[in-house]
Amino acid sequence: MKLITWECRTFLEAVFLGVIFALEYDSIRVIRRVFPHRHLWILWLEDIVYWIYVSVACFVSCLYSNNGIMRFFILSGLILGAIIWCSLLGKYYIKYVAKFMKFILIPLKKLKMAITMFLGYWKQKWRTYEIRNKKRKGTT
């Protein structure tokens, strides 16, 4: 009986881990929507780092629960968790979190533009002041 409860608990942990991994990858996708990447190699690098992280996390999880042995029901739980996340909440998470982040970034972009314009105005004023002073010093 202990073996069955251990397998059920480990399977549910794997499902939960699959949901977490899918959520993390969707967070990467949100970042990609909010901040478009100019180069394809950056996307590849993000994916490689993500999959290395997932591999290490799965190994550590299996090491903790099963002495490092990857069993079929653990792999099934990971896949099932990712499917559950993607089918139930994944689309909405990406859509609405991306909209929220863009909504938050709009005032920040306007603030940056205002500061840039303000500093540009005073930089131009400073240049004209320096040019006038050079002309005055040159004529005296």
C-alpha positions as CSV (number, residue, x, y, z in Angstrom):
1,M,0.0,0.0,0.0
2,K,2.9,2.4,0.7
3,L,4.2,1.9,-2.8
4,I,0.9,2.9,-4.4
5,T,0.6,6.0,-2.2
6,W,4.2,6.9,-3.0
7,E,3.6,6.6,-6.7
8,C,0.4,8.6,-6.5
9,R,2.1,11.4,-4.5
10,T,5.1,11.4,-6.9
11,F,2.8,11.5,-9.9
12,L,0.9,14.4,-8.5
13,E,4.2,16.2,-7.8
14,A,5.2,15.6,-11.4
15,V,1.9,17.0,-12.6
16,F,2.4,20.1,-10.5
17,L,6.0,20.4,-11.8
18,G,4.7,20.1,-15.3
19,V,2.3,23.0,-14.7
20,I,5.1,25.1,-13.2
21,F,7.4,24.4,-16.2
22,A,4.6,25.3,-18.6
23,L,3.9,28.5,-16.6
24,E,7.5,29.5,-16.7
25,Y,7.8,28.9,-20.5
26,D,4.6,31.0,-21.0
27,S,6.3,33.7,-19.0
28,I,9.2,33.6,-21.4
29,R,6.6,33.9,-24.2
30,V,5.1,36.9,-22.5
31,I,8.5,38.6,-22.3
32,R,9.0,37.9,-26.0
33,R,5.7,39.6,-26.9
34,V,6.3,42.6,-24.7
35,F,10.0,43.0,-25.8
36,P,10.3,41.7,-29.3
37,H,13.8,40.2,-30.0
38,R,15.6,41.4,-33.1
39,H,17.9,38.4,-33.5
40,L,16.8,34.8,-33.8
41,W,19.9,33.5,-31.8
42,I,18.6,35.3,-28.7
43,L,15.4,33.1,-28.9
44,W,17.5,30.0,-29.3
45,L,19.7,31.0,-26.3
46,E,16.6,31.6,-24.2
47,D,15.2,28.2,-25.2
48,I,18.5,26.4,-24.5
49,V,18.8,28.0,-21.1
50,Y,15.2,27.1,-20.3
51,W,15.6,23.4,-21.3
52,I,18.8,23.1,-19.4
53,Y,17.0,24.5,-16.3
54,V,14.1,22.0,-16.9
55,S,16.4,19.1,-17.3
56,V,18.3,19.9,-14.1
57,A,15.1,20.6,-12.1
58,C,13.6,17.2,-13.3
59,F,16.8,15.4,-12.4
60,V,16.8,17.0,-8.9
61,S,13.2,16.2,-8.4
62,C,13.7,12.6,-9.5
63,L,16.8,12.4,-7.3
64,Y,14.8,13.7,-4.3
65,S,11.8,11.4,-4.8
66,N,13.2,8.4,-6.7
67,N,17.0,8.1,-6.3
68,G,17.4,9.8,-9.7
69,I,15.5,7.2,-11.7
70,M,13.1,8.6,-14.3
71,R,10.0,6.5,-14.4
72,F,7.3,6.5,-17.0
73,F,4.6,7.8,-14.6
74,I,6.9,10.7,-13.7
75,L,7.3,11.6,-17.4
76,S,3.6,11.2,-17.9
77,G,2.9,13.5,-15.0
78,L,5.2,16.2,-16.3
79,I,3.5,16.0,-19.8
80,L,0.0,15.9,-18.3
81,G,0.7,19.0,-16.1
82,A,2.0,20.9,-19.1
83,I,-1.1,19.9,-21.1
84,I,-3.4,20.9,-18.3
85,W,-1.8,24.3,-18.0
86,C,-1.8,24.9,-21.8
87,S,-5.3,23.8,-22.3
88,L,-6.9,25.6,-19.3
89,L,-5.0,28.8,-18.5
90,G,-2.0,29.1,-20.9
91,K,-3.7,31.2,-23.6
92,Y,-5.3,33.6,-21.2
93,Y,-2.1,34.0,-19.2
94,I,-0.1,35.0,-22.2
95,K,-2.8,37.3,-23.6
96,Y,-3.7,39.1,-20.4
97,V,-0.3,39.3,-18.7
98,A,1.2,40.6,-22.0
99,K,-1.5,43.3,-22.2
100,F,-1.0,44.2,-18.5
101,M,2.7,44.5,-19.0
102,K,2.3,46.7,-22.1
103,F,-0.2,48.8,-20.2
104,I,2.3,49.3,-17.4
105,L,5.1,50.1,-19.8
106,I,3.2,52.8,-21.7
107,P,3.5,55.4,-18.9
108,L,7.1,54.4,-18.3
109,K,7.9,55.0,-22.0
110,K,6.1,58.4,-21.9
111,L,8.1,59.3,-18.8
112,K,11.3,58.3,-20.5
113,M,10.4,60.4,-23.6
114,A,9.6,63.4,-21.4
115,I,12.9,63.1,-19.5
116,T,14.8,62.7,-22.7
117,M,13.1,65.8,-24.2
118,F,13.7,67.8,-21.0
119,L,17.3,66.9,-21.0
120,G,17.7,67.5,-24.7
121,Y,16.2,71.0,-24.3
122,W,18.6,71.9,-21.5
123,K,21.5,70.4,-23.4
124,Q,20.7,72.6,-26.3
125,K,20.4,75.6,-24.1
126,W,23.8,74.8,-22.5
127,R,25.4,74.5,-26.0
128,T,24.1,77.9,-27.1
129,Y,25.3,79.4,-23.8
130,E,28.8,78.0,-24.4
131,I,28.9,79.2,-28.0
132,R,27.9,82.7,-26.8
133,N,30.5,82.7,-24.2
134,K,33.2,81.6,-26.6
135,K,32.2,84.4,-29.0
136,R,32.4,86.9,-26.2
137,K,35.8,85.7,-25.1
138,G,37.1,85.7,-28.6
139,T,36.0,89.3,-29.3
140,T,37.5,90.8,-26.2
